[in-house]
Amino acid sequence: MDETAKTTYKMWSLDSGDCIREFMGPRTDEVRLFVKGDNFFATAPEDDSAVAHWNIHSGERLGTFVGHGARINAIFAAHKRLVTGARDGHAKEWALSSQRETRAFPDHGRKHVAALAVVGERMYNSARAEPVINEWNLLTGQLLRRFAGHTRPVSSAVVLQQKLYSASEDGTVKEWSLDSGECEQTFKGHEDSVWQVMLMCRN
């Protein structure tokens, strides 16, 4: 990709296949996106260390979250908060209403792809120093525990029904018990890094 060219985010109709809306991105080939309800969050067009917030239907830009010192590598939005991670080694929590930083967490993955997930008052992110997943208390900012077992950096994390699933550059996906913290299954078969894990369930 030409580094001088702007990135473009596009929203498409699944019925017609038409492009419904475009959002301008930054001058980079590495961006992060997250959609929550009517809200679209992505690497900001003017600064790849910030996150822009749009209304996905109207296209109106609602604000910008500024405060990281390096490129954004993870975004996760909940009902009233946004959590971001960056290559500065920090994850940050923001209030959606004010766009102000409410808490910062050290030891976030510096890799270009890093895991980040929020469930209730817990945040899970990949550690910058080791191939492990941190579990943080969002109310106190306390590091509660670490899930260790991968041999290379963790790139994706998903939580479902008291289970944590993590994908790693070691080519595996692991299933962890949130009760015991133990690895219960390892899914092998990829010959290279696994960048994303997704779950499909009936309900």
Backbone as JSON Lines, residues from 0, in Angstrom:
{"i":0,"aa":"M","n":[0.83,-1.2,0.0],"ca":[0.0,0.0,0.0],"c":[0.87,1.25,0.0]}
{"i":1,"aa":"D","n":[0.45,2.28,-0.72],"ca":[1.12,3.56,-0.74],"c":[0.91,4.26,0.6]}
{"i":2,"aa":"E","n":[2.0,4.5,1.36],"ca":[1.88,5.08,2.68],"c":[1.36,6.52,2.64]}
{"i":3,"aa":"T","n":[1.39,7.15,1.47],"ca":[0.89,8.53,1.38],"c":[-0.62,8.55,1.16]}
{"i":4,"aa":"A","n":[-1.2,7.41,0.86],"ca":[-2.64,7.34,0.59],"c":[-3.41,7.16,1.89]}
{"i":5,"aa":"K","n":[-4.6,7.76,1.93],"ca":[-5.45,7.64,3.1],"c":[-6.17,6.3,3.1]}
{"i":6,"aa":"T","n":[-6.33,5.74,4.31],"ca":[-7.17,4.56,4.48],"c":[-8.63,4.99,4.42]}
{"i":7,"aa":"T","n":[-9.49,4.13,3.88],"ca":[-10.93,4.4,3.85],"c":[-11.68,3.25,4.5]}
{"i":8,"aa":"Y","n":[-12.58,3.59,5.45],"ca":[-13.47,2.61,6.05],"c":[-14.79,2.65,5.29]}
{"i":9,"aa":"K","n":[-15.3,1.49,4.92],"ca":[-16.54,1.43,4.15],"c":[-17.58,0.56,4.87]}
{"i":10,"aa":"M","n":[-18.84,1.0,4.82],"ca":[-19.95,0.21,5.33],"c":[-20.79,-0.24,4.14]}
{"i":11,"aa":"W","n":[-21.11,-1.54,4.1],"ca":[-21.78,-2.13,2.95],"c":[-23.14,-2.69,3.34]}
{"i":12,"aa":"S","n":[-24.08,-2.68,2.4],"ca":[-25.37,-3.33,2.58],"c":[-25.23,-4.81,2.22]}
{"i":13,"aa":"L","n":[-25.62,-5.68,3.15],"ca":[-25.57,-7.11,2.87],"c":[-26.66,-7.52,1.88]}
{"i":14,"aa":"D","n":[-27.71,-6.73,1.77],"ca":[-28.79,-7.06,0.84],"c":[-28.44,-6.7,-0.6]}
{"i":15,"aa":"S","n":[-27.99,-5.47,-0.81],"ca":[-27.72,-5.0,-2.18],"c":[-26.26,-5.12,-2.59]}
{"i":16,"aa":"G","n":[-25.38,-5.19,-1.6],"ca":[-23.94,-5.2,-1.91],"c":[-23.38,-3.82,-2.17]}
{"i":17,"aa":"D","n":[-24.22,-2.79,-1.97],"ca":[-23.78,-1.42,-2.22],"c":[-23.03,-0.86,-1.02]}
{"i":18,"aa":"C","n":[-22.11,0.05,-1.31],"ca":[-21.43,0.78,-0.26],"c":[-22.37,1.87,0.25]}
{"i":19,"aa":"I","n":[-22.71,1.83,1.54],"ca":[-23.67,2.77,2.12],"c":[-22.99,4.05,2.6]}
{"i":20,"aa":"R","n":[-21.8,3.89,3.18],"ca":[-21.14,5.05,3.77],"c":[-19.64,4.83,3.8]}
{"i":21,"aa":"E","n":[-18.9,5.92,3.73],"ca":[-17.44,5.87,3.85],"c":[-16.98,6.78,4.98]}
{"i":22,"aa":"F","n":[-15.94,6.33,5.67],"ca":[-15.32,7.12,6.73],"c":[-13.83,7.2,6.41]}
{"i":23,"aa":"M","n":[-13.26,8.37,6.58],"ca":[-11.85,8.55,6.27],"c":[-10.99,8.01,7.4]}
{"i":24,"aa":"G","n":[-9.91,7.32,7.03],"ca":[-8.96,6.79,8.0],"c":[-7.62,7.48,7.88]}
{"i":25,"aa":"P","n":[-6.62,7.0,8.62],"ca":[-5.3,7.65,8.63],"c":[-4.43,7.2,7.45]}
{"i":26,"aa":"R","n":[-3.27,7.79,7.35],"ca":[-2.29,7.4,6.33],"c":[-1.45,6.24,6.85]}
{"i":27,"aa":"T","n":[-2.04,5.07,6.86],"ca":[-1.34,3.88,7.34],"c":[-2.06,2.65,6.84]}
{"i":28,"aa":"D","n":[-1.37,1.53,6.82],"ca":[-2.01,0.28,6.43],"c":[-2.32,-0.59,7.64]}
{"i":29,"aa":"E","n":[-2.23,-0.01,8.84],"ca":[-2.52,-0.75,10.07],"c":[-3.53,0.03,10.89]}
{"i":30,"aa":"V","n":[-4.78,-0.43,10.93],"ca":[-5.83,0.27,11.67],"c":[-6.61,-0.74,12.52]}
{"i":31,"aa":"R","n":[-7.38,-0.23,13.47],"ca":[-8.24,-1.05,14.3],"c":[-9.66,-0.5,14.23]}
{"i":32,"aa":"L","n":[-10.66,-1.41,14.24],"ca":[-12.07,-1.03,14.13],"c":[-12.88,-1.74,15.2]}
{"i":33,"aa":"F","n":[-13.99,-1.1,15.63],"ca":[-14.92,-1.75,16.54],"c":[-16.29,-1.1,16.37]}
{"i":34,"aa":"V","n":[-17.34,-1.94,16.28],"ca":[-18.7,-1.45,16.15],"c":[-19.51,-1.93,17.35]}
{"i":35,"aa":"K","n":[-20.23,-0.99,17.98],"ca":[-21.1,-1.31,19.12],"c":[-22.41,-0.55,18.93]}
{"i":36,"aa":"G","n":[-23.48,-1.26,18.57],"ca":[-24.75,-0.6,18.3],"c":[-24.63,0.39,17.16]}
{"i":37,"aa":"D","n":[-24.98,1.64,17.42],"ca":[-24.89,2.7,16.4],"c":[-23.53,3.36,16.37]}
{"i":38,"aa":"N","n":[-22.61,2.88,17.18],"ca":[-21.31,3.55,17.34],"c":[-20.2,2.81,16.59]}
{"i":39,"aa":"F","n":[-19.44,3.57,15.84],"ca":[-18.29,3.05,15.1],"c":[-17.03,3.72,15.63]}
{"i":40,"aa":"F","n":[-16.08,2.89,16.1],"ca":[-14.81,3.39,16.62],"c":[-13.69,2.86,15.72]}
{"i":41,"aa":"A","n":[-12.74,3.73,15.39],"ca":[-11.64,3.31,14.53],"c":[-10.44,4.23,14.73]}
{"i":42,"aa":"T","n":[-9.29,3.76,14.29],"ca":[-8.09,4.6,14.31],"c":[-8.41,5.95,13.66]}
{"i":43,"aa":"A","n":[-8.09,7.04,14.35],"ca":[-8.47,8.38,13.88],"c":[-7.72,8.76,12.61]}
{"i":44,"aa":"P","n":[-8.38,9.46,11.69],"ca":[-7.74,9.81,10.42],"c":[-6.55,10.75,10.56]}
{"i":45,"aa":"E","n":[-6.55,11.6,11.56],"ca":[-5.48,12.58,11.72],"c":[-4.36,12.11,12.64]}
{"i":46,"aa":"D","n":[-4.55,10.97,13.35],"ca":[-3.58,10.55,14.35],"c":[-3.78,9.07,14.65]}
{"i":47,"aa":"D","n":[-2.81,8.22,14.28],"ca":[-3.01,6.79,14.49],"c":[-2.79,6.35,15.94]}
{"i":48,"aa":"S","n":[-2.52,7.31,16.84],"ca":[-2.47,6.99,18.27],"c":[-3.75,7.43,18.98]}
{"i":49,"aa":"A","n":[-4.77,7.82,18.21],"ca":[-6.05,8.24,18.76],"c":[-7.16,7.4,18.13]}
{"i":50,"aa":"V","n":[-8.34,7.44,18.76],"ca":[-9.51,6.71,18.26],"c":[-10.63,7.7,17.96]}
{"i":51,"aa":"A","n":[-11.18,7.63,16.77],"ca":[-12.31,8.46,16.37],"c":[-13.61,7.71,16.6]}
{"i":52,"aa":"H","n":[-14.67,8.46,16.92],"ca":[-15.99,7.92,17.22],"c":[-17.0,8.54,16.28]}
{"i":53,"aa":"W","n":[-17.71,7.69,15.5],"ca":[-18.75,8.15,14.58],"c":[-20.08,7.49,14.9]}
{"i":54,"aa":"N","n":[-21.16,8.14,14.51],"ca":[-22.45,7.46,14.42],"c":[-22.46,6.73,13.08]}
{"i":55,"aa":"I","n":[-22.62,5.43,13.13],"ca":[-22.43,4.63,11.92],"c":[-23.52,4.87,10.89]}
{"i":56,"aa":"H","n":[-24.7,5.36,11.3],"ca":[-25.8,5.57,10.37],"c":[-25.78,6.96,9.76]}
{"i":57,"aa":"S","n":[-25.55,7.97,10.57],"ca":[-25.55,9.34,10.05],"c":[-24.2,9.76,9.49]}
{"i":58,"aa":"G","n":[-23.14,9.09,9.95],"ca":[-21.8,9.48,9.53],"c":[-21.24,10.63,10.34]}
{"i":59,"aa":"E","n":[-22.01,11.13,11.3],"ca":[-21.55,12.25,12.13],"c":[-20.41,11.8,13.04]}
{"i":60,"aa":"R","n":[-19.35,12.59,13.07],"ca":[-18.25,12.29,13.99],"c":[-18.6,12.85,15.36]}
{"i":61,"aa":"L","n":[-18.56,11.98,16.37],"ca":[-19.03,12.32,17.7],"c":[-17.9,12.7,18.65]}
{"i":62,"aa":"G","n":[-16.67,12.36,18.31],"ca":[-15.58,12.73,19.19],"c":[-14.31,11.96,18.9]}
{"i":63,"aa":"T","n":[-13.28,12.25,19.7],"ca":[-11.97,11.63,19.53],"c":[-11.38,11.36,20.91]}
{"i":64,"aa":"F","n":[-10.76,10.19,21.04],"ca":[-10.12,9.79,22.28],"c":[-8.61,9.9,22.09]}
{"i":65,"aa":"V","n":[-8.01,10.86,22.76],"ca":[-6.6,11.18,22.58],"c":[-5.85,10.99,23.9]}
{"i":66,"aa":"G","n":[-4.69,10.33,23.84],"ca":[-3.91,10.18,25.06],"c":[-2.82,9.13,24.98]}
{"i":67,"aa":"H","n":[-2.88,8.26,23.98],"ca":[-1.83,7.26,23.8],"c":[-0.59,7.91,23.17]}
{"i":68,"aa":"G","n":[0.55,7.26,23.38],"ca":[1.8,7.77,22.84],"c":[2.32,6.99,21.66]}
{"i":69,"aa":"A","n":[1.52,6.05,21.15],"ca":[1.94,5.25,20.0],"c":[0.69,4.71,19.31]}
{"i":70,"aa":"R","n":[0.9,4.02,18.21],"ca":[-0.2,3.56,17.36],"c":[-1.16,2.65,18.12]}
{"i":71,"aa":"I","n":[-2.46,2.85,17.88],"ca":[-3.5,2.01,18.47],"c":[-3.4,0.6,17.91]}
{"i":72,"aa":"N","n":[-3.48,-0.41,18.81],"ca":[-3.48,-1.79,18.33],"c":[-4.64,-2.62,18.87]}
{"i":73,"aa":"A","n":[-5.58,-1.99,19.62],"ca":[-6.76,-2.71,20.11],"c":[-7.83,-1.71,20.51]}
{"i":74,"aa":"I","n":[-9.1,-2.05,20.22],"ca":[-10.24,-1.22,20.6],"c":[-11.36,-2.15,21.06]}
{"i":75,"aa":"F","n":[-12.01,-1.79,22.17],"ca":[-13.17,-2.54,22.65],"c":[-14.13,-1.55,23.3]}
{"i":76,"aa":"A","n":[-15.39,-1.56,22.88],"ca":[-16.39,-0.65,23.44],"c":[-17.44,-1.43,24.21]}
{"i":77,"aa":"A","n":[-17.82,-0.91,25.37],"ca":[-18.91,-1.44,26.16],"c":[-20.02,-0.4,26.21]}
{"i":78,"aa":"H","n":[-20.97,-0.56,27.12],"ca":[-22.15,0.31,27.15],"c":[-21.79,1.77,27.45]}
{"i":79,"aa":"K","n":[-20.95,1.98,28.45],"ca":[-20.63,3.35,28.86],"c":[-19.14,3.66,28.8]}
{"i":80,"aa":"R","n":[-18.34,2.7,28.34],"ca":[-16.91,2.92,28.34],"c":[-16.26,2.4,27.06]}
{"i":81,"aa":"L","n":[-15.14,2.99,26.74],"ca":[-14.3,2.53,25.65],"c":[-12.97,2.12,26.27]}
{"i":82,"aa":"V","n":[-12.41,1.0,25.81],"ca":[-11.09,0.57,26.25],"c":[-10.21,0.45,25.02]}
{"i":83,"aa":"T","n":[-9.04,1.04,25.08],"ca":[-8.11,1.02,23.96],"c":[-6.76,0.5,24.41]}
{"i":84,"aa":"G","n":[-6.03,-0.08,23.47],"ca":[-4.65,-0.48,23.72],"c":[-3.78,0.09,22.63]}
{"i":85,"aa":"A","n":[-2.51,0.31,22.93],"ca":[-1.61,0.89,21.94],"c":[-0.22,0.31,22.08]}
{"i":86,"aa":"R","n":[0.6,0.63,21.08],"ca":[1.97,0.12,21.08],"c":[2.88,0.9,22.02]}
{"i":87,"aa":"D","n":[2.29,1.79,22.84],"ca":[3.06,2.42,23.91],"c":[3.11,1.54,25.16]}
{"i":88,"aa":"G","n":[2.45,0.36,25.1],"ca":[2.49,-0.57,26.22],"c":[1.43,-0.32,27.27]}
{"i":89,"aa":"H","n":[0.42,0.5,26.95],"ca":[-0.64,0.79,27.9],"c":[-2.02,0.52,27.3]}
{"i":90,"aa":"A","n":[-2.93,0.08,28.15],"ca":[-4.36,0.07,27.82],"c":[-5.0,1.2,28.61]}
{"i":91,"aa":"K","n":[-6.03,1.82,28.02],"ca":[-6.69,2.94,28.68],"c":[-8.2,2.75,28.64]}
{"i":92,"aa":"E","n":[-8.85,3.15,29.74],"ca":[-10.3,3.15,29.83],"c":[-10.78,4.6,29.7]}
{"i":93,"aa":"W","n":[-11.87,4.79,28.92],"ca":[-12.41,6.12,28.66],"c":[-13.9,6.13,28.94]}
{"i":94,"aa":"A","n":[-14.42,7.25,29.44],"ca":[-15.86,7.44,29.57],"c":[-16.4,7.88,28.21]}
{"i":95,"aa":"L","n":[-17.4,7.15,27.7],"ca":[-17.95,7.49,26.39],"c":[-18.61,8.86,26.39]}
{"i":96,"aa":"S","n":[-19.24,9.23,27.48],"ca":[-19.98,10.49,27.52],"c":[-19.07,11.71,27.45]}
{"i":97,"aa":"S","n":[-17.92,11.64,28.14],"ca":[-17.02,12.8,28.21],"c":[-15.79,12.67,27.33]}
{"i":98,"aa":"Q","n":[-15.5,11.42,26.86],"ca":[-14.29,11.11,26.09],"c":[-13.02,11.36,26.91]}
{"i":99,"aa":"R","n":[-13.16,11.32,28.21],"ca":[-12.01,11.51,29.09],"c":[-11.47,10.18,29.58]}
{"i":100,"aa":"E","n":[-10.16,10.11,29.72],"ca":[-9.51,8.92,30.25],"c":[-9.86,8.77,31.73]}
{"i":101,"aa":"T","n":[-10.3,7.58,32.1],"ca":[-10.67,7.32,33.49],"c":[-9.66,6.42,34.21]}
{"i":102,"aa":"R","n":[-8.9,5.64,33.47],"ca":[-7.9,4.78,34.09],"c":[-6.92,4.29,33.04]}
{"i":103,"aa":"A","n":[-5.68,4.08,33.44],"ca":[-4.66,3.52,32.54],"c":[-4.11,2.24,33.16]}
{"i":104,"aa":"F","n":[-3.82,1.28,32.3],"ca":[-3.3,-0.01,32.74],"c":[-1.95,-0.26,32.06]}
{"i":105,"aa":"P","n":[-0.89,-0.49,32.81],"ca":[0.41,-0.8,32.21],"c":[0.44,-2.24,31.72]}
{"i":106,"aa":"D","n":[1.53,-2.61,31.09],"ca":[1.76,-4.0,30.67],"c":[0.81,-4.46,29.58]}
{"i":107,"aa":"H","n":[0.52,-3.59,28.62],"ca":[-0.27,-3.98,27.46],"c":[0.68,-4.39,26.33]}
{"i":108,"aa":"G","n":[0.23,-5.29,25.46],"ca":[1.06,-5.79,24.37],"c":[1.51,-4.7,23.42]}
{"i":109,"aa":"R","n":[2.79,-4.67,23.12],"ca":[3.35,-3.69,22.18],"c":[3.29,-4.17,20.74]}
{"i":110,"aa":"K","n":[2.93,-5.42,20.53],"ca":[2.88,-5.97,19.18],"c":[1.81,-5.24,18.36]}
{"i":111,"aa":"H","n":[1.91,-5.36,17.02],"ca":[0.99,-4.64,16.15],"c":[-0.44,-5.14,16.29]}
{"i":112,"aa":"V","n":[-0.62,-6.39,16.69],"ca":[-1.95,-6.91,17.01],"c":[-1.92,-7.38,18.45]}
{"i":113,"aa":"A","n":[-2.85,-6.9,19.26],"ca":[-2.87,-7.28,20.67],"c":[-4.3,-7.59,21.11]}
{"i":114,"aa":"A","n":[-4.43,-8.5,22.05],"ca":[-5.75,-8.91,22.53],"c":[-6.32,-7.88,23.49]}
{"i":115,"aa":"L","n":[-7.64,-7.7,23.44],"ca":[-8.33,-6.81,24.38],"c":[-9.8,-7.18,24.4]}
{"i":116,"aa":"A","n":[-10.34,-7.48,25.58],"ca":[-11.76,-7.8,25.73],"c":[-12.22,-7.33,27.1]}
{"i":117,"aa":"V","n":[-13.49,-6.93,27.18],"ca":[-14.08,-6.47,28.43],"c":[-15.36,-7.26,28.67]}
{"i":118,"aa":"V","n":[-15.5,-7.79,29.87],"ca":[-16.72,-8.49,30.28],"c":[-17.06,-8.02,31.68]}
{"i":119,"aa":"G","n":[-18.18,-7.32,31.82],"ca":[-18.56,-6.8,33.13],"c":[-17.51,-5.83,33.64]}
{"i":120,"aa":"E","n":[-16.99,-6.09,34.82],"ca":[-15.97,-5.24,35.43],"c":[-14.58,-5.83,35.29]}
{"i":121,"aa":"R","n":[-14.39,-6.71,34.31],"ca":[-13.09,-7.31,34.07],"c":[-12.58,-6.96,32.67]}
{"i":122,"aa":"M","n":[-11.29,-6.71,32.56],"ca":[-10.66,-6.48,31.27],"c":[-9.57,-7.53,31.06]}
{"i":123,"aa":"Y","n":[-9.5,-8.05,29.85],"ca":[-8.48,-9.04,29.49],"c":[-7.65,-8.46,28.35]}
{"i":124,"aa":"N","n":[-6.33,-8.42,28.54],"ca":[-5.47,-7.93,27.46],"c":[-4.16,-8.69,27.46]}
{"i":125,"aa":"S","n":[-3.5,-8.68,26.32],"ca":[-2.24,-9.39,26.22],"c":[-1.13,-8.57,26.85]}
{"i":126,"aa":"A","n":[-0.22,-9.24,27.52],"ca":[0.88,-8.56,28.21],"c":[1.99,-8.24,27.24]}
{"i":127,"aa":"R","n":[2.71,-7.14,27.51],"ca":[3.77,-6.72,26.6],"c":[5.06,-7.48,26.84]}
{"i":128,"aa":"A","n":[5.27,-7.96,28.07],"ca":[6.54,-8.58,28.42],"c":[6.57,-10.08,28.16]}
{"i":129,"aa":"E","n":[5.4,-10.73,28.27],"ca":[5.35,-12.18,28.17],"c":[4.15,-12.6,27.32]}
{"i":130,"aa":"P","n":[4.15,-13.83,26.8],"ca":[3.0,-14.31,26.01],"c":[1.87,-14.78,26.92]}
{"i":131,"aa":"V","n":[1.33,-13.86,27.72],"ca":[0.27,-14.19,28.66],"c":[-0.88,-13.19,28.52]}
{"i":132,"aa":"I","n":[-2.02,-13.52,29.14],"ca":[-3.18,-12.63,29.16],"c":[-3.37,-12.11,30.57]}
{"i":133,"aa":"N","n":[-3.5,-10.79,30.71],"ca":[-3.78,-10.18,32.0],"c":[-5.28,-10.13,32.24]}
{"i":134,"aa":"E","n":[-5.68,-10.28,33.5],"ca":[-7.06,-10.03,33.92],"c":[-7.03,-8.88,34.93]}
{"i":135,"aa":"W","n":[-7.73,-7.77,34.6],"ca":[-7.74,-6.57,35.44],"c":[-9.13,-6.34,36.02]}
{"i":136,"aa":"N","n":[-9.17,-5.75,37.2],"ca":[-10.41,-5.25,37.77],"c":[-10.58,-3.8,37.32]}
{"i":137,"aa":"L","n":[-11.63,-3.51,36.55],"ca":[-11.82,-2.17,36.01],"c":[-12.24,-1.16,37.09]}
{"i":138,"aa":"L","n":[-12.75,-1.65,38.2],"ca":[-13.15,-0.74,39.27],"c":[-11.97,-0.25,40.09]}
{"i":139,"aa":"T","n":[-11.02,-1.15,40.33],"ca":[-9.88,-0.81,41.2],"c":[-8.59,-0.61,40.43]}
{"i":140,"aa":"G","n":[-8.51,-1.1,39.18],"ca":[-7.27,-1.03,38.42],"c":[-6.28,-2.1,38.81]}
{"i":141,"aa":"Q","n":[-6.7,-3.04,39.64],"ca":[-5.81,-4.1,40.15],"c":[-5.64,-5.22,39.13]}
{"i":142,"aa":"L","n":[-4.39,-5.67,38.97],"ca":[-4.12,-6.87,38.17],"c":[-4.49,-8.08,39.01]}
{"i":143,"aa":"L","n":[-5.47,-8.84,38.57],"ca":[-5.99,-9.96,39.36],"c":[-5.21,-11.24,39.15]}
{"i":144,"aa":"R","n":[-4.89,-11.57,37.89],"ca":[-4.14,-12.79,37.6],"c":[-3.7,-12.77,36.15]}
{"i":145,"aa":"R","n":[-2.91,-13.79,35.81],"ca":[-2.43,-13.94,34.44],"c":[-2.67,-15.37,33.97]}
{"i":146,"aa":"F","n":[-3.06,-15.48,32.7],"ca":[-3.25,-16.78,32.07],"c":[-2.0,-17.06,31.23]}
{"i":147,"aa":"A","n":[-1.2,-18.02,31.67],"ca":[0.09,-18.3,31.03],"c":[0.08,-19.7,30.42]}
{"i":148,"aa":"G","n":[0.6,-19.81,29.21],"ca":[0.65,-21.11,28.54],"c":[1.03,-21.01,27.08]}
{"i":149,"aa":"H","n":[0.77,-19.87,26.46],"ca":[1.22,-19.66,25.09],"c":[2.73,-19.45,25.08]}
{"i":150,"aa":"T","n":[3.34,-19.73,23.93],"ca":[4.79,-19.57,23.82],"c":[5.18,-18.33,23.02]}
{"i":151,"aa":"R","n":[4.19,-17.69,22.38],"ca":[4.44,-16.45,21.65],"c":[3.31,-15.47,21.95]}
{"i":152,"aa":"P","n":[3.43,-14.19,21.52],"ca":[2.43,-13.18,21.89],"c":[0.99,-13.57,21.55]}
{"i":153,"aa":"V","n":[0.07,-13.08,22.38],"ca":[-1.36,-13.33,22.21],"c":[-1.97,-12.22,21.37]}
{"i":154,"aa":"S","n":[-2.74,-12.58,20.35],"ca":[-3.26,-11.61,19.39],"c":[-4.76,-11.38,19.5]}
{"i":155,"aa":"S","n":[-5.49,-12.26,20.17],"ca":[-6.94,-12.13,20.23],"c":[-7.46,-12.84,21.47]}
{"i":156,"aa":"A","n":[-8.54,-12.29,22.06],"ca":[-9.16,-12.9,23.23],"c":[-10.66,-12.69,23.19]}
{"i":157,"aa":"V","n":[-11.42,-13.74,23.51],"ca":[-12.88,-13.7,23.56],"c":[-13.33,-14.43,24.82]}
{"i":158,"aa":"V","n":[-14.34,-13.88,25.5],"ca":[-14.88,-14.51,26.7],"c":[-16.32,-14.91,26.45]}
{"i":159,"aa":"L","n":[-16.66,-16.15,26.82],"ca":[-18.02,-16.65,26.7],"c":[-18.27,-17.7,27.77]}
{"i":160,"aa":"Q","n":[-19.32,-17.5,28.56],"ca":[-19.78,-18.49,29.53],"c":[-18.66,-19.03,30.41]}
{"i":161,"aa":"Q","n":[-18.0,-18.13,31.1],"ca":[-16.93,-18.46,32.05],"c":[-15.73,-19.15,31.4]}
{"i":162,"aa":"K","n":[-15.57,-18.94,30.1],"ca":[-14.4,-19.46,29.39],"c":[-13.72,-18.29,28.67]}
{"i":163,"aa":"L","n":[-12.4,-18.31,28.67],"ca":[-11.6,-17.36,27.92],"c":[-10.91,-18.11,26.79]}
{"i":164,"aa":"Y","n":[-11.04,-17.59,25.57],"ca":[-10.41,-18.19,24.41],"c":[-9.37,-17.22,23.87]}
{"i":165,"aa":"S","n":[-8.16,-17.71,23.66],"ca":[-7.07,-16.84,23.21],"c":[-6.4,-17.42,21.97]}
{"i":166,"aa":"A","n":[-6.08,-16.53,21.02],"ca":[-5.33,-16.91,19.83],"c":[-3.93,-16.33,19.95]}
{"i":167,"aa":"S","n":[-2.96,-17.02,19.37],"ca":[-1.58,-16.61,19.56],"c":[-0.75,-16.78,18.3]}
{"i":168,"aa":"E","n":[0.36,-16.06,18.28],"ca":[1.32,-16.22,17.2],"c":[2.03,-17.57,17.26]}
{"i":169,"aa":"D","n":[1.8,-18.34,18.31],"ca":[2.38,-19.68,18.37],"c":[1.58,-20.69,17.55]}
{"i":170,"aa":"G","n":[0.5,-20.23,16.88],"ca":[-0.29,-21.09,15.99],"c":[-1.39,-21.86,16.68]}
{"i":171,"aa":"T","n":[-1.68,-21.54,17.94],"ca":[-2.71,-22.27,18.67],"c":[-3.8,-21.33,19.19]}
{"i":172,"aa":"V","n":[-4.92,-21.95,19.53],"ca":[-6.0,-21.29,20.28],"c":[-6.19,-22.08,21.56]}
{"i":173,"aa":"K","n":[-6.3,-21.37,22.68],"ca":[-6.46,-22.04,23.97],"c":[-7.78,-21.65,24.62]}
{"i":174,"aa":"E","n":[-8.36,-22.62,25.34],"ca":[-9.57,-22.4,26.13],"c":[-9.18,-22.45,27.6]}
{"i":175,"aa":"W","n":[-9.54,-21.39,28.33],"ca":[-9.19,-21.26,29.74],"c":[-10.46,-21.21,30.6]}
{"i":176,"aa":"S","n":[-10.39,-21.79,31.78],"ca":[-11.47,-21.67,32.75],"c":[-11.29,-20.37,33.53]}
{"i":177,"aa":"L","n":[-12.34,-19.53,33.56],"ca":[-12.27,-18.32,34.35],"c":[-12.42,-18.61,35.84]}
{"i":178,"aa":"D","n":[-12.9,-19.79,36.17],"ca":[-13.02,-20.18,37.58],"c":[-11.65,-20.56,38.15]}
{"i":179,"aa":"S","n":[-10.97,-21.46,37.46],"ca":[-9.69,-21.98,37.98],"c":[-8.47,-21.27,37.41]}
{"i":180,"aa":"G","n":[-8.61,-20.63,36.24],"ca":[-7.47,-20.04,35.56],"c":[-6.65,-21.03,34.77]}
{"i":181,"aa":"E","n":[-7.08,-22.29,34.73],"ca":[-6.33,-23.34,34.05],"c":[-6.72,-23.44,32.58]}
{"i":182,"aa":"C","n":[-5.74,-23.85,31.75],"ca":[-6.0,-24.13,30.34],"c":[-6.68,-25.48,30.23]}
{"i":183,"aa":"E","n":[-7.86,-25.53,29.62],"ca":[-8.62,-26.77,29.54],"c":[-8.49,-27.45,28.18]}
{"i":184,"aa":"Q","n":[-8.23,-26.66,27.12],"ca":[-8.04,-27.24,25.79],"c":[-7.08,-26.38,25.0]}
{"i":185,"aa":"T","n":[-6.34,-27.03,24.09],"ca":[-5.51,-26.32,23.13],"c":[-5.87,-26.81,21.74]}
{"i":186,"aa":"F","n":[-6.23,-25.89,20.87],"ca":[-6.62,-26.21,19.5],"c":[-5.42,-25.99,18.59]}
{"i":187,"aa":"K","n":[-4.94,-27.07,17.97],"ca":[-3.76,-27.02,17.12],"c":[-4.14,-27.35,15.68]}
{"i":188,"aa":"G","n":[-3.32,-26.91,14.75],"ca":[-3.57,-27.24,13.35],"c":[-3.11,-26.16,12.39]}
{"i":189,"aa":"H","n":[-3.05,-24.92,12.86],"ca":[-2.51,-23.85,12.02],"c":[-0.99,-24.0,11.88]}
{"i":190,"aa":"E","n":[-0.5,-23.61,10.74],"ca":[0.94,-23.7,10.48],"c":[1.64,-22.36,10.69]}
{"i":191,"aa":"D","n":[0.87,-21.34,11.02],"ca":[1.43,-20.01,11.22],"c":[0.65,-19.32,12.33]}
{"i":192,"aa":"S","n":[0.91,-18.04,12.53],"ca":[0.26,-17.28,13.6],"c":[-1.26,-17.27,13.43]}
{"i":193,"aa":"V","n":[-1.97,-17.29,14.55],"ca":[-3.42,-17.12,14.57],"c":[-3.7,-15.7,15.05]}
{"i":194,"aa":"W","n":[-4.35,-14.9,14.21],"ca":[-4.55,-13.48,14.53],"c":[-5.9,-13.19,15.15]}
{"i":195,"aa":"Q","n":[-6.88,-14.07,14.95],"ca":[-8.22,-13.77,15.44],"c":[-8.93,-15.04,15.83]}
{"i":196,"aa":"V","n":[-9.68,-15.01,16.93],"ca":[-10.53,-16.12,17.32],"c":[-11.96,-15.59,17.42]}
{"i":197,"aa":"M","n":[-12.91,-16.33,16.83],"ca":[-14.32,-15.98,16.89],"c":[-15.1,-17.21,17.33]}
{"i":198,"aa":"L","n":[-16.19,-16.99,18.06],"ca":[-17.03,-18.08,18.57],"c":[-18.4,-18.03,17.92]}
{"i":199,"aa":"M","n":[-18.93,-19.2,17.61],"ca":[-20.28,-19.31,17.06],"c":[-21.09,-20.17,18.02]}
{"i":200,"aa":"C","n":[-22.23,-19.66,18.47],"ca":[-23.07,-20.44,19.37],"c":[-24.52,-20.32,18.96]}
{"i":201,"aa":"R","n":[-25.34,-21.25,19.4],"ca":[-26.75,-21.28,18.98],"c":[-27.54,-20.11,19.53]}
{"i":202,"aa":"N","n":[-27.23,-19.7,20.74],"ca":[-27.98,-18.62,21.4],"c":[-27.16,-17.36,21.46]}
